[in-house]
Amino acid sequence: MQESLWPANSPQTLYDICLEYCAMNLDKTVCRESADRQLVLRSEVFLPACVGDALLSRLYPVRRKHLPLLASPATVNFRHINLGSVTDLTDGELLHVLAHHPTDLRISSTELTEDSINLISSESQNLQTLHIVKCENVIFAQKSRPRRHSWKEKFRKDPAKRGTPYRFHCPKVRCIVLRGICFDVGKNLCNILSELKLLTQLDLSESTVSMPELHAVLAQLQKLHMLSLHGVKLELGLRDAFEAIAQVKSLRFVMNTLSCVLSVTYSRCCYCCCLSFVYHSYLD
């Protein structure tokens, strides 16, 4: 086979050069600067989804000043949207984001409410990957903040007064990340994931999940291939966690750094400590 004439450090293509120039000069290319020095998408600009995604990837991390790029999904469309650095994304802005019908959505907003969850469920028919990371920490950590109606707060209500539980109605979702969230009441996690029949990857890292709920969740996800429980706080011991994991016959990879609260005798504690808390394995 003839070796390539291009050296290993081949120069950038014209496509890459143009995209980088656009990313560095948004106000001179796809956007204009308004009187209050805010970026506004130019009405004459049209970019297909593949070009839009390539441009957005060169702006990483996407910040609030870049949100005007998402204002007109009919002309500039994005399918892979990572807004993990926009920690104050509002419901109205999320609605504009979902109008792009993304296949990959990543958000980490302290303003995420039950309305946001409803928006994602109702406007995400194309969604395949969803990341929701530490979206309620600020809301519940600071009691002095104004009261908000969050989706987690709804689950904390008395079960007899609780309405229909929230569920993700995203028929194409294959991967979901719910990181840094406390699922500590009832079966809220079970309800949220109950309709995701095609889910193959689940990440609950740094979250708090009760052992019965983890067992119930894994029992209903029989197509799951990858599971991440890094830093998950569990109420019982490793044996219970491994029994819950082992019931998923389709599981191929598990990443665990379980933080277990054990109420056991000294001898049993020594036995459990002999087991590795960092557990990477392929299950047959």
C-alpha positions as a Markdown table, in Angstrom:
| # | Residue | x | y | z |
|---|---|---|---|---|
| 1 | Met | 0.0 | 0.0 | 0.0 |
| 2 | Gln | 1.4 | 3.4 | -1.0 |
| 3 | Glu | 2.2 | 5.7 | 1.9 |
| 4 | Ser | 0.4 | 9.0 | 2.1 |
| 5 | Leu | 2.3 | 11.9 | 0.7 |
| 6 | Trp | 1.0 | 14.1 | 3.5 |
| 7 | Pro | 3.3 | 14.4 | 6.5 |
| 8 | Ala | 2.0 | 13.3 | 9.9 |
| 9 | Asn | 1.3 | 17.0 | 10.9 |
| 10 | Ser | -0.8 | 17.7 | 7.8 |
| 11 | Pro | -2.1 | 21.3 | 7.6 |
| 12 | Gln | -5.7 | 22.2 | 8.4 |
| 13 | Thr | -8.2 | 22.0 | 5.7 |
| 14 | Leu | -9.9 | 25.1 | 4.4 |
| 15 | Tyr | -13.1 | 23.9 | 6.1 |
| 16 | Asp | -11.3 | 23.9 | 9.5 |
| 17 | Ile | -9.7 | 27.3 | 8.9 |
| 18 | Cys | -13.0 | 28.9 | 8.0 |
| 19 | Leu | -14.8 | 27.4 | 11.0 |
| 20 | Glu | -12.1 | 28.5 | 13.4 |
| 21 | Tyr | -12.2 | 32.0 | 11.9 |
| 22 | Cys | -16.0 | 32.1 | 12.3 |
| 23 | Ala | -15.7 | 30.9 | 15.9 |
| 24 | Met | -13.1 | 33.6 | 16.8 |
| 25 | Asn | -15.0 | 36.4 | 15.0 |
| 26 | Leu | -18.7 | 35.7 | 15.6 |
| 27 | Asp | -19.6 | 39.4 | 15.4 |
| 28 | Lys | -18.1 | 39.6 | 11.9 |
| 29 | Thr | -19.5 | 36.4 | 10.5 |
| 30 | Val | -22.7 | 34.6 | 11.6 |
| 31 | Cys | -23.6 | 37.3 | 14.2 |
| 32 | Arg | -23.7 | 41.1 | 14.5 |
| 33 | Glu | -23.2 | 43.2 | 17.6 |
| 34 | Ser | -26.3 | 45.0 | 18.9 |
| 35 | Ala | -26.3 | 48.5 | 20.4 |
| 36 | Asp | -26.0 | 47.0 | 23.9 |
| 37 | Arg | -23.0 | 45.0 | 22.7 |
| 38 | Gln | -24.9 | 41.7 | 22.6 |
| 39 | Leu | -24.5 | 39.1 | 19.8 |
| 40 | Val | -27.5 | 38.8 | 17.5 |
| 41 | Leu | -27.7 | 36.1 | 14.8 |
| 42 | Arg | -27.7 | 37.5 | 11.3 |
| 43 | Ser | -31.0 | 36.9 | 9.5 |
| 44 | Glu | -29.3 | 36.0 | 6.2 |
| 45 | Val | -27.1 | 33.2 | 7.7 |
| 46 | Phe | -28.0 | 29.6 | 7.0 |
| 47 | Leu | -26.0 | 26.7 | 8.3 |
| 48 | Pro | -26.9 | 23.0 | 8.1 |
| 49 | Ala | -26.7 | 20.9 | 11.2 |
| 50 | Cys | -23.3 | 19.3 | 10.5 |
| 51 | Val | -21.7 | 22.7 | 10.0 |
| 52 | Gly | -23.5 | 24.2 | 13.0 |
| 53 | Asp | -22.3 | 21.3 | 15.3 |
| 54 | Ala | -18.7 | 21.8 | 14.0 |
| 55 | Leu | -18.9 | 25.5 | 14.8 |
| 56 | Leu | -20.4 | 25.0 | 18.2 |
| 57 | Ser | -17.6 | 22.5 | 19.1 |
| 58 | Arg | -15.0 | 25.2 | 18.4 |
| 59 | Leu | -16.8 | 27.5 | 20.9 |
| 60 | Tyr | -16.5 | 25.0 | 23.8 |
| 61 | Pro | -17.2 | 25.8 | 26.5 |
| 62 | Val | -20.4 | 27.4 | 25.2 |
| 63 | Arg | -21.3 | 30.3 | 27.4 |
| 64 | Arg | -24.3 | 32.6 | 27.8 |
| 65 | Lys | -23.0 | 35.1 | 25.3 |
| 66 | His | -23.2 | 32.3 | 22.6 |
| 67 | Leu | -26.9 | 31.6 | 23.2 |
| 68 | Pro | -28.0 | 33.9 | 20.4 |
| 69 | Leu | -26.6 | 31.3 | 18.0 |
| 70 | Leu | -29.5 | 29.1 | 19.1 |
| 71 | Ala | -32.2 | 31.7 | 18.4 |
| 72 | Ser | -33.2 | 30.5 | 14.9 |
| 73 | Pro | -33.2 | 26.7 | 14.5 |
| 74 | Ala | -34.8 | 27.0 | 11.0 |
| 75 | Thr | -31.6 | 28.7 | 9.6 |
| 76 | Val | -28.8 | 27.6 | 12.0 |
| 77 | Asn | -29.5 | 24.1 | 13.3 |
| 78 | Phe | -27.6 | 22.2 | 16.0 |
| 79 | Arg | -27.9 | 18.6 | 17.0 |
| 80 | His | -25.2 | 18.2 | 19.6 |
| 81 | Ile | -25.7 | 20.9 | 22.2 |
| 82 | Asn | -23.5 | 21.1 | 25.3 |
| 83 | Leu | -24.6 | 23.9 | 27.7 |
| 84 | Gly | -22.9 | 22.5 | 30.8 |
| 85 | Ser | -21.2 | 25.9 | 31.4 |
| 86 | Val | -24.5 | 27.9 | 31.2 |
| 87 | Thr | -25.4 | 27.3 | 34.9 |
| 88 | Asp | -28.4 | 29.8 | 34.8 |
| 89 | Leu | -30.2 | 28.5 | 31.8 |
| 90 | Thr | -33.9 | 29.4 | 32.1 |
| 91 | Asp | -37.0 | 27.5 | 30.9 |
| 92 | Gly | -37.6 | 29.9 | 28.1 |
| 93 | Glu | -34.0 | 29.5 | 26.8 |
| 94 | Leu | -34.3 | 25.7 | 27.2 |
| 95 | Leu | -37.4 | 25.9 | 25.0 |
| 96 | His | -35.3 | 27.6 | 22.2 |
| 97 | Val | -32.6 | 24.9 | 22.6 |
| 98 | Leu | -35.1 | 22.1 | 22.3 |
| 99 | Ala | -36.5 | 23.7 | 19.1 |
| 100 | His | -33.4 | 22.4 | 17.4 |
| 101 | His | -34.5 | 18.8 | 18.1 |
| 102 | Pro | -31.1 | 17.8 | 19.4 |
| 103 | Thr | -29.9 | 14.2 | 19.5 |
| 104 | Asp | -27.3 | 15.1 | 22.2 |
| 105 | Leu | -28.2 | 17.5 | 25.1 |
| 106 | Arg | -26.1 | 18.4 | 28.1 |
| 107 | Ile | -27.2 | 20.9 | 30.7 |
| 108 | Ser | -26.2 | 21.8 | 34.2 |
| 109 | Ser | -28.4 | 24.7 | 35.3 |
| 110 | Thr | -29.3 | 25.8 | 38.8 |
| 111 | Glu | -32.6 | 27.0 | 37.3 |
| 112 | Leu | -33.9 | 23.6 | 36.3 |
| 113 | Thr | -37.5 | 23.1 | 37.4 |
| 114 | Glu | -40.3 | 20.6 | 37.0 |
| 115 | Asp | -41.3 | 22.7 | 33.9 |
| 116 | Ser | -37.8 | 22.0 | 32.4 |
| 117 | Ile | -38.3 | 18.3 | 32.9 |
| 118 | Asn | -41.6 | 18.5 | 31.2 |
| 119 | Leu | -40.1 | 20.5 | 28.3 |
| 120 | Ile | -37.4 | 17.9 | 27.7 |
| 121 | Ser | -39.9 | 15.1 | 27.8 |
| 122 | Ser | -42.3 | 16.7 | 25.4 |
| 123 | Glu | -39.9 | 18.2 | 22.9 |
| 124 | Ser | -37.2 | 15.6 | 22.6 |
| 125 | Gln | -38.4 | 13.0 | 20.1 |
| 126 | Asn | -35.0 | 12.8 | 18.5 |
| 127 | Leu | -33.0 | 12.8 | 21.7 |
| 128 | Gln | -30.5 | 9.9 | 22.1 |
| 129 | Thr | -28.1 | 11.3 | 24.8 |
| 130 | Leu | -29.2 | 13.4 | 27.8 |
| 131 | His | -26.9 | 14.7 | 30.5 |
| 132 | Ile | -28.4 | 16.5 | 33.5 |
| 133 | Val | -25.6 | 17.3 | 36.0 |
| 134 | Lys | -25.9 | 18.9 | 39.4 |
| 135 | Cys | -29.0 | 20.8 | 38.4 |
| 136 | Glu | -30.5 | 21.4 | 41.8 |
| 137 | Asn | -27.6 | 21.8 | 44.2 |
| 138 | Val | -27.8 | 25.6 | 44.6 |
| 139 | Ile | -31.6 | 25.6 | 44.9 |
| 140 | Phe | -31.7 | 23.2 | 47.8 |
| 141 | Ala | -28.5 | 24.0 | 49.5 |
| 142 | Gln | -29.4 | 27.6 | 50.3 |
| 143 | Lys | -32.5 | 27.9 | 52.3 |
| 144 | Ser | -32.4 | 31.7 | 52.2 |
| 145 | Arg | -33.0 | 31.8 | 48.4 |
| 146 | Pro | -36.6 | 32.4 | 47.2 |
| 147 | Arg | -38.8 | 29.4 | 47.1 |
| 148 | Arg | -38.9 | 27.6 | 43.8 |
| 149 | His | -41.1 | 24.8 | 42.6 |
| 150 | Ser | -38.5 | 22.2 | 41.5 |
| 151 | Trp | -39.1 | 18.8 | 40.1 |
| 152 | Lys | -37.3 | 17.3 | 43.1 |
| 153 | Glu | -39.4 | 19.2 | 45.5 |
| 154 | Lys | -42.5 | 17.6 | 44.0 |
| 155 | Phe | -41.2 | 14.1 | 44.8 |
| 156 | Arg | -40.7 | 15.2 | 48.4 |
| 157 | Lys | -44.4 | 15.8 | 49.0 |
| 158 | Asp | -46.5 | 13.3 | 50.8 |
| 159 | Pro | -47.2 | 10.3 | 48.5 |
| 160 | Ala | -51.0 | 10.7 | 49.0 |
| 161 | Lys | -50.8 | 14.3 | 47.7 |
| 162 | Arg | -48.4 | 13.6 | 44.9 |
| 163 | Gly | -49.7 | 13.9 | 41.4 |
| 164 | Thr | -48.7 | 11.8 | 38.4 |
| 165 | Pro | -44.9 | 11.1 | 38.7 |
| 166 | Tyr | -42.6 | 12.7 | 36.2 |
| 167 | Arg | -41.3 | 10.5 | 33.4 |
| 168 | Phe | -38.9 | 11.1 | 30.5 |
| 169 | His | -40.9 | 10.5 | 27.4 |
| 170 | Cys | -37.9 | 10.3 | 25.1 |
| 171 | Pro | -38.4 | 7.1 | 22.9 |
| 172 | Lys | -35.0 | 7.2 | 21.3 |
| 173 | Val | -32.8 | 7.8 | 24.3 |
| 174 | Arg | -29.9 | 5.4 | 24.6 |
| 175 | Cys | -27.7 | 7.2 | 27.2 |
| 176 | Ile | -28.8 | 9.2 | 30.2 |
| 177 | Val | -26.6 | 10.9 | 32.9 |
| 178 | Leu | -28.2 | 12.0 | 36.1 |
| 179 | Arg | -25.1 | 13.2 | 38.1 |
| 180 | Gly | -25.0 | 14.8 | 41.5 |
| 181 | Ile | -28.7 | 14.4 | 42.3 |
| 182 | Cys | -30.3 | 13.1 | 45.5 |
| 183 | Phe | -33.0 | 10.5 | 44.8 |
| 184 | Asp | -34.0 | 9.9 | 48.4 |
| 185 | Val | -37.8 | 9.6 | 48.4 |
| 186 | Gly | -40.0 | 6.9 | 47.2 |
| 187 | Lys | -39.5 | 5.5 | 43.7 |
| 188 | Asn | -38.9 | 8.8 | 41.8 |
| 189 | Leu | -35.9 | 7.4 | 39.9 |
| 190 | Cys | -37.9 | 4.4 | 38.9 |
| 191 | Asn | -40.7 | 6.6 | 37.6 |
| 192 | Ile | -38.3 | 9.0 | 35.7 |
| 193 | Leu | -36.7 | 6.1 | 33.8 |
| 194 | Ser | -39.7 | 3.8 | 33.5 |
| 195 | Glu | -40.4 | 4.5 | 29.8 |
| 196 | Leu | -36.8 | 4.5 | 28.5 |
| 197 | Lys | -37.0 | 1.0 | 27.2 |
| 198 | Leu | -34.0 | 1.4 | 24.8 |
| 199 | Leu | -31.6 | 2.7 | 27.5 |
| 200 | Thr | -28.2 | 1.1 | 27.2 |
| 201 | Gln | -26.0 | 3.5 | 29.3 |
| 202 | Leu | -26.9 | 4.9 | 32.7 |
| 203 | Asp | -24.7 | 7.2 | 34.8 |
| 204 | Leu | -25.7 | 8.0 | 38.4 |
| 205 | Ser | -22.3 | 9.2 | 39.5 |
| 206 | Glu | -22.1 | 11.3 | 42.7 |
| 207 | Ser | -25.8 | 10.8 | 43.3 |
| 208 | Thr | -27.7 | 9.4 | 46.3 |
| 209 | Val | -29.9 | 6.4 | 45.6 |
| 210 | Ser | -31.5 | 4.1 | 48.0 |
| 211 | Met | -30.7 | 0.4 | 47.6 |
| 212 | Pro | -34.3 | -0.8 | 47.0 |
| 213 | Glu | -34.7 | 1.9 | 44.3 |
| 214 | Leu | -31.4 | 0.9 | 42.6 |
| 215 | His | -32.6 | -2.7 | 42.6 |
| 216 | Ala | -35.9 | -1.7 | 41.1 |
| 217 | Val | -34.4 | 0.6 | 38.5 |
| 218 | Leu | -31.9 | -2.0 | 37.3 |
| 219 | Ala | -34.7 | -4.7 | 37.2 |
| 220 | Gln | -36.6 | -2.6 | 34.6 |
| 221 | Leu | -33.6 | -1.8 | 32.4 |
| 222 | Gln | -32.9 | -5.1 | 30.8 |
| 223 | Lys | -31.1 | -3.7 | 27.8 |
| 224 | Leu | -28.5 | -1.8 | 29.8 |
| 225 | His | -24.9 | -2.3 | 28.7 |
| 226 | Met | -23.0 | 0.2 | 30.7 |
| 227 | Leu | -23.6 | 1.4 | 34.3 |
| 228 | Ser | -21.6 | 4.1 | 36.2 |
| 229 | Leu | -22.1 | 4.4 | 40.0 |
| 230 | His | -18.9 | 6.4 | 40.7 |
| 231 | Gly | -19.2 | 8.0 | 44.1 |
| 232 | Val | -22.8 | 6.9 | 44.6 |
| 233 | Lys | -23.9 | 6.9 | 48.2 |
| 234 | Leu | -25.7 | 3.8 | 49.2 |
| 235 | Glu | -27.4 | 2.9 | 52.5 |
| 236 | Leu | -26.3 | -0.8 | 52.6 |
| 237 | Gly | -23.2 | -2.8 | 51.8 |
| 238 | Leu | -21.4 | -3.9 | 48.7 |
| 239 | Arg | -23.1 | -7.4 | 48.7 |
| 240 | Asp | -26.5 | -5.7 | 48.2 |
| 241 | Ala | -25.1 | -3.5 | 45.5 |
| 242 | Phe | -23.6 | -6.3 | 43.6 |
| 243 | Glu | -26.8 | -8.4 | 43.8 |
| 244 | Ala | -28.7 | -5.4 | 42.3 |
| 245 | Ile | -26.2 | -5.1 | 39.5 |
| 246 | Ala | -26.0 | -8.8 | 38.8 |
| 247 | Gln | -29.7 | -9.0 | 37.9 |
| 248 | Val | -29.1 | -7.1 | 34.6 |
| 249 | Lys | -28.1 | -9.9 | 32.3 |
| 250 | Ser | -27.3 | -7.6 | 29.4 |
| 251 | Leu | -24.8 | -5.5 | 31.4 |
| 252 | Arg | -21.2 | -5.5 | 30.0 |
| 253 | Phe | -19.4 | -2.8 | 31.9 |
| 254 | Val | -19.7 | -1.4 | 35.4 |
| 255 | Met | -17.7 | 1.5 | 36.8 |
| 256 | Asn | -18.1 | 1.6 | 40.6 |
| 257 | Thr | -16.6 | 3.7 | 43.4 |
| 258 | Leu | -19.4 | 3.0 | 45.9 |
| 259 | Ser | -19.5 | 4.9 | 49.1 |
| 260 | Cys | -21.5 | 2.7 | 51.4 |
| 261 | Val | -22.8 | 3.5 | 54.8 |
| 262 | Leu | -22.4 | 0.3 | 56.7 |
| 263 | Ser | -24.0 | -0.6 | 60.0 |
| 264 | Val | -22.2 | -3.9 | 60.7 |
| 265 | Thr | -20.0 | -5.7 | 63.1 |
| 266 | Tyr | -16.3 | -5.2 | 63.1 |
| 267 | Ser | -15.6 | -8.6 | 61.5 |
| 268 | Arg | -18.1 | -8.0 | 58.7 |
| 269 | Cys | -16.6 | -4.6 | 58.2 |
| 270 | Cys | -13.2 | -6.1 | 57.8 |
| 271 | Tyr | -14.6 | -8.6 | 55.3 |
| 272 | Cys | -16.2 | -5.8 | 53.2 |
| 273 | Cys | -13.0 | -3.7 | 53.3 |
| 274 | Cys | -11.3 | -6.6 | 51.6 |
| 275 | Leu | -13.5 | -6.1 | 48.6 |
| 276 | Ser | -12.3 | -3.4 | 46.2 |
| 277 | Phe | -14.4 | -0.2 | 46.3 |
| 278 | Val | -13.2 | 0.6 | 42.8 |
| 279 | Tyr | -14.7 | -2.1 | 40.6 |
| 280 | His | -14.2 | -2.3 | 36.9 |
| 281 | Ser | -15.4 | -5.5 | 35.3 |
| 282 | Tyr | -17.0 | -7.1 | 32.3 |
| 283 | Leu | -20.0 | -9.2 | 33.2 |
| 284 | Asp | -20.5 | -12.3 | 31.1 |
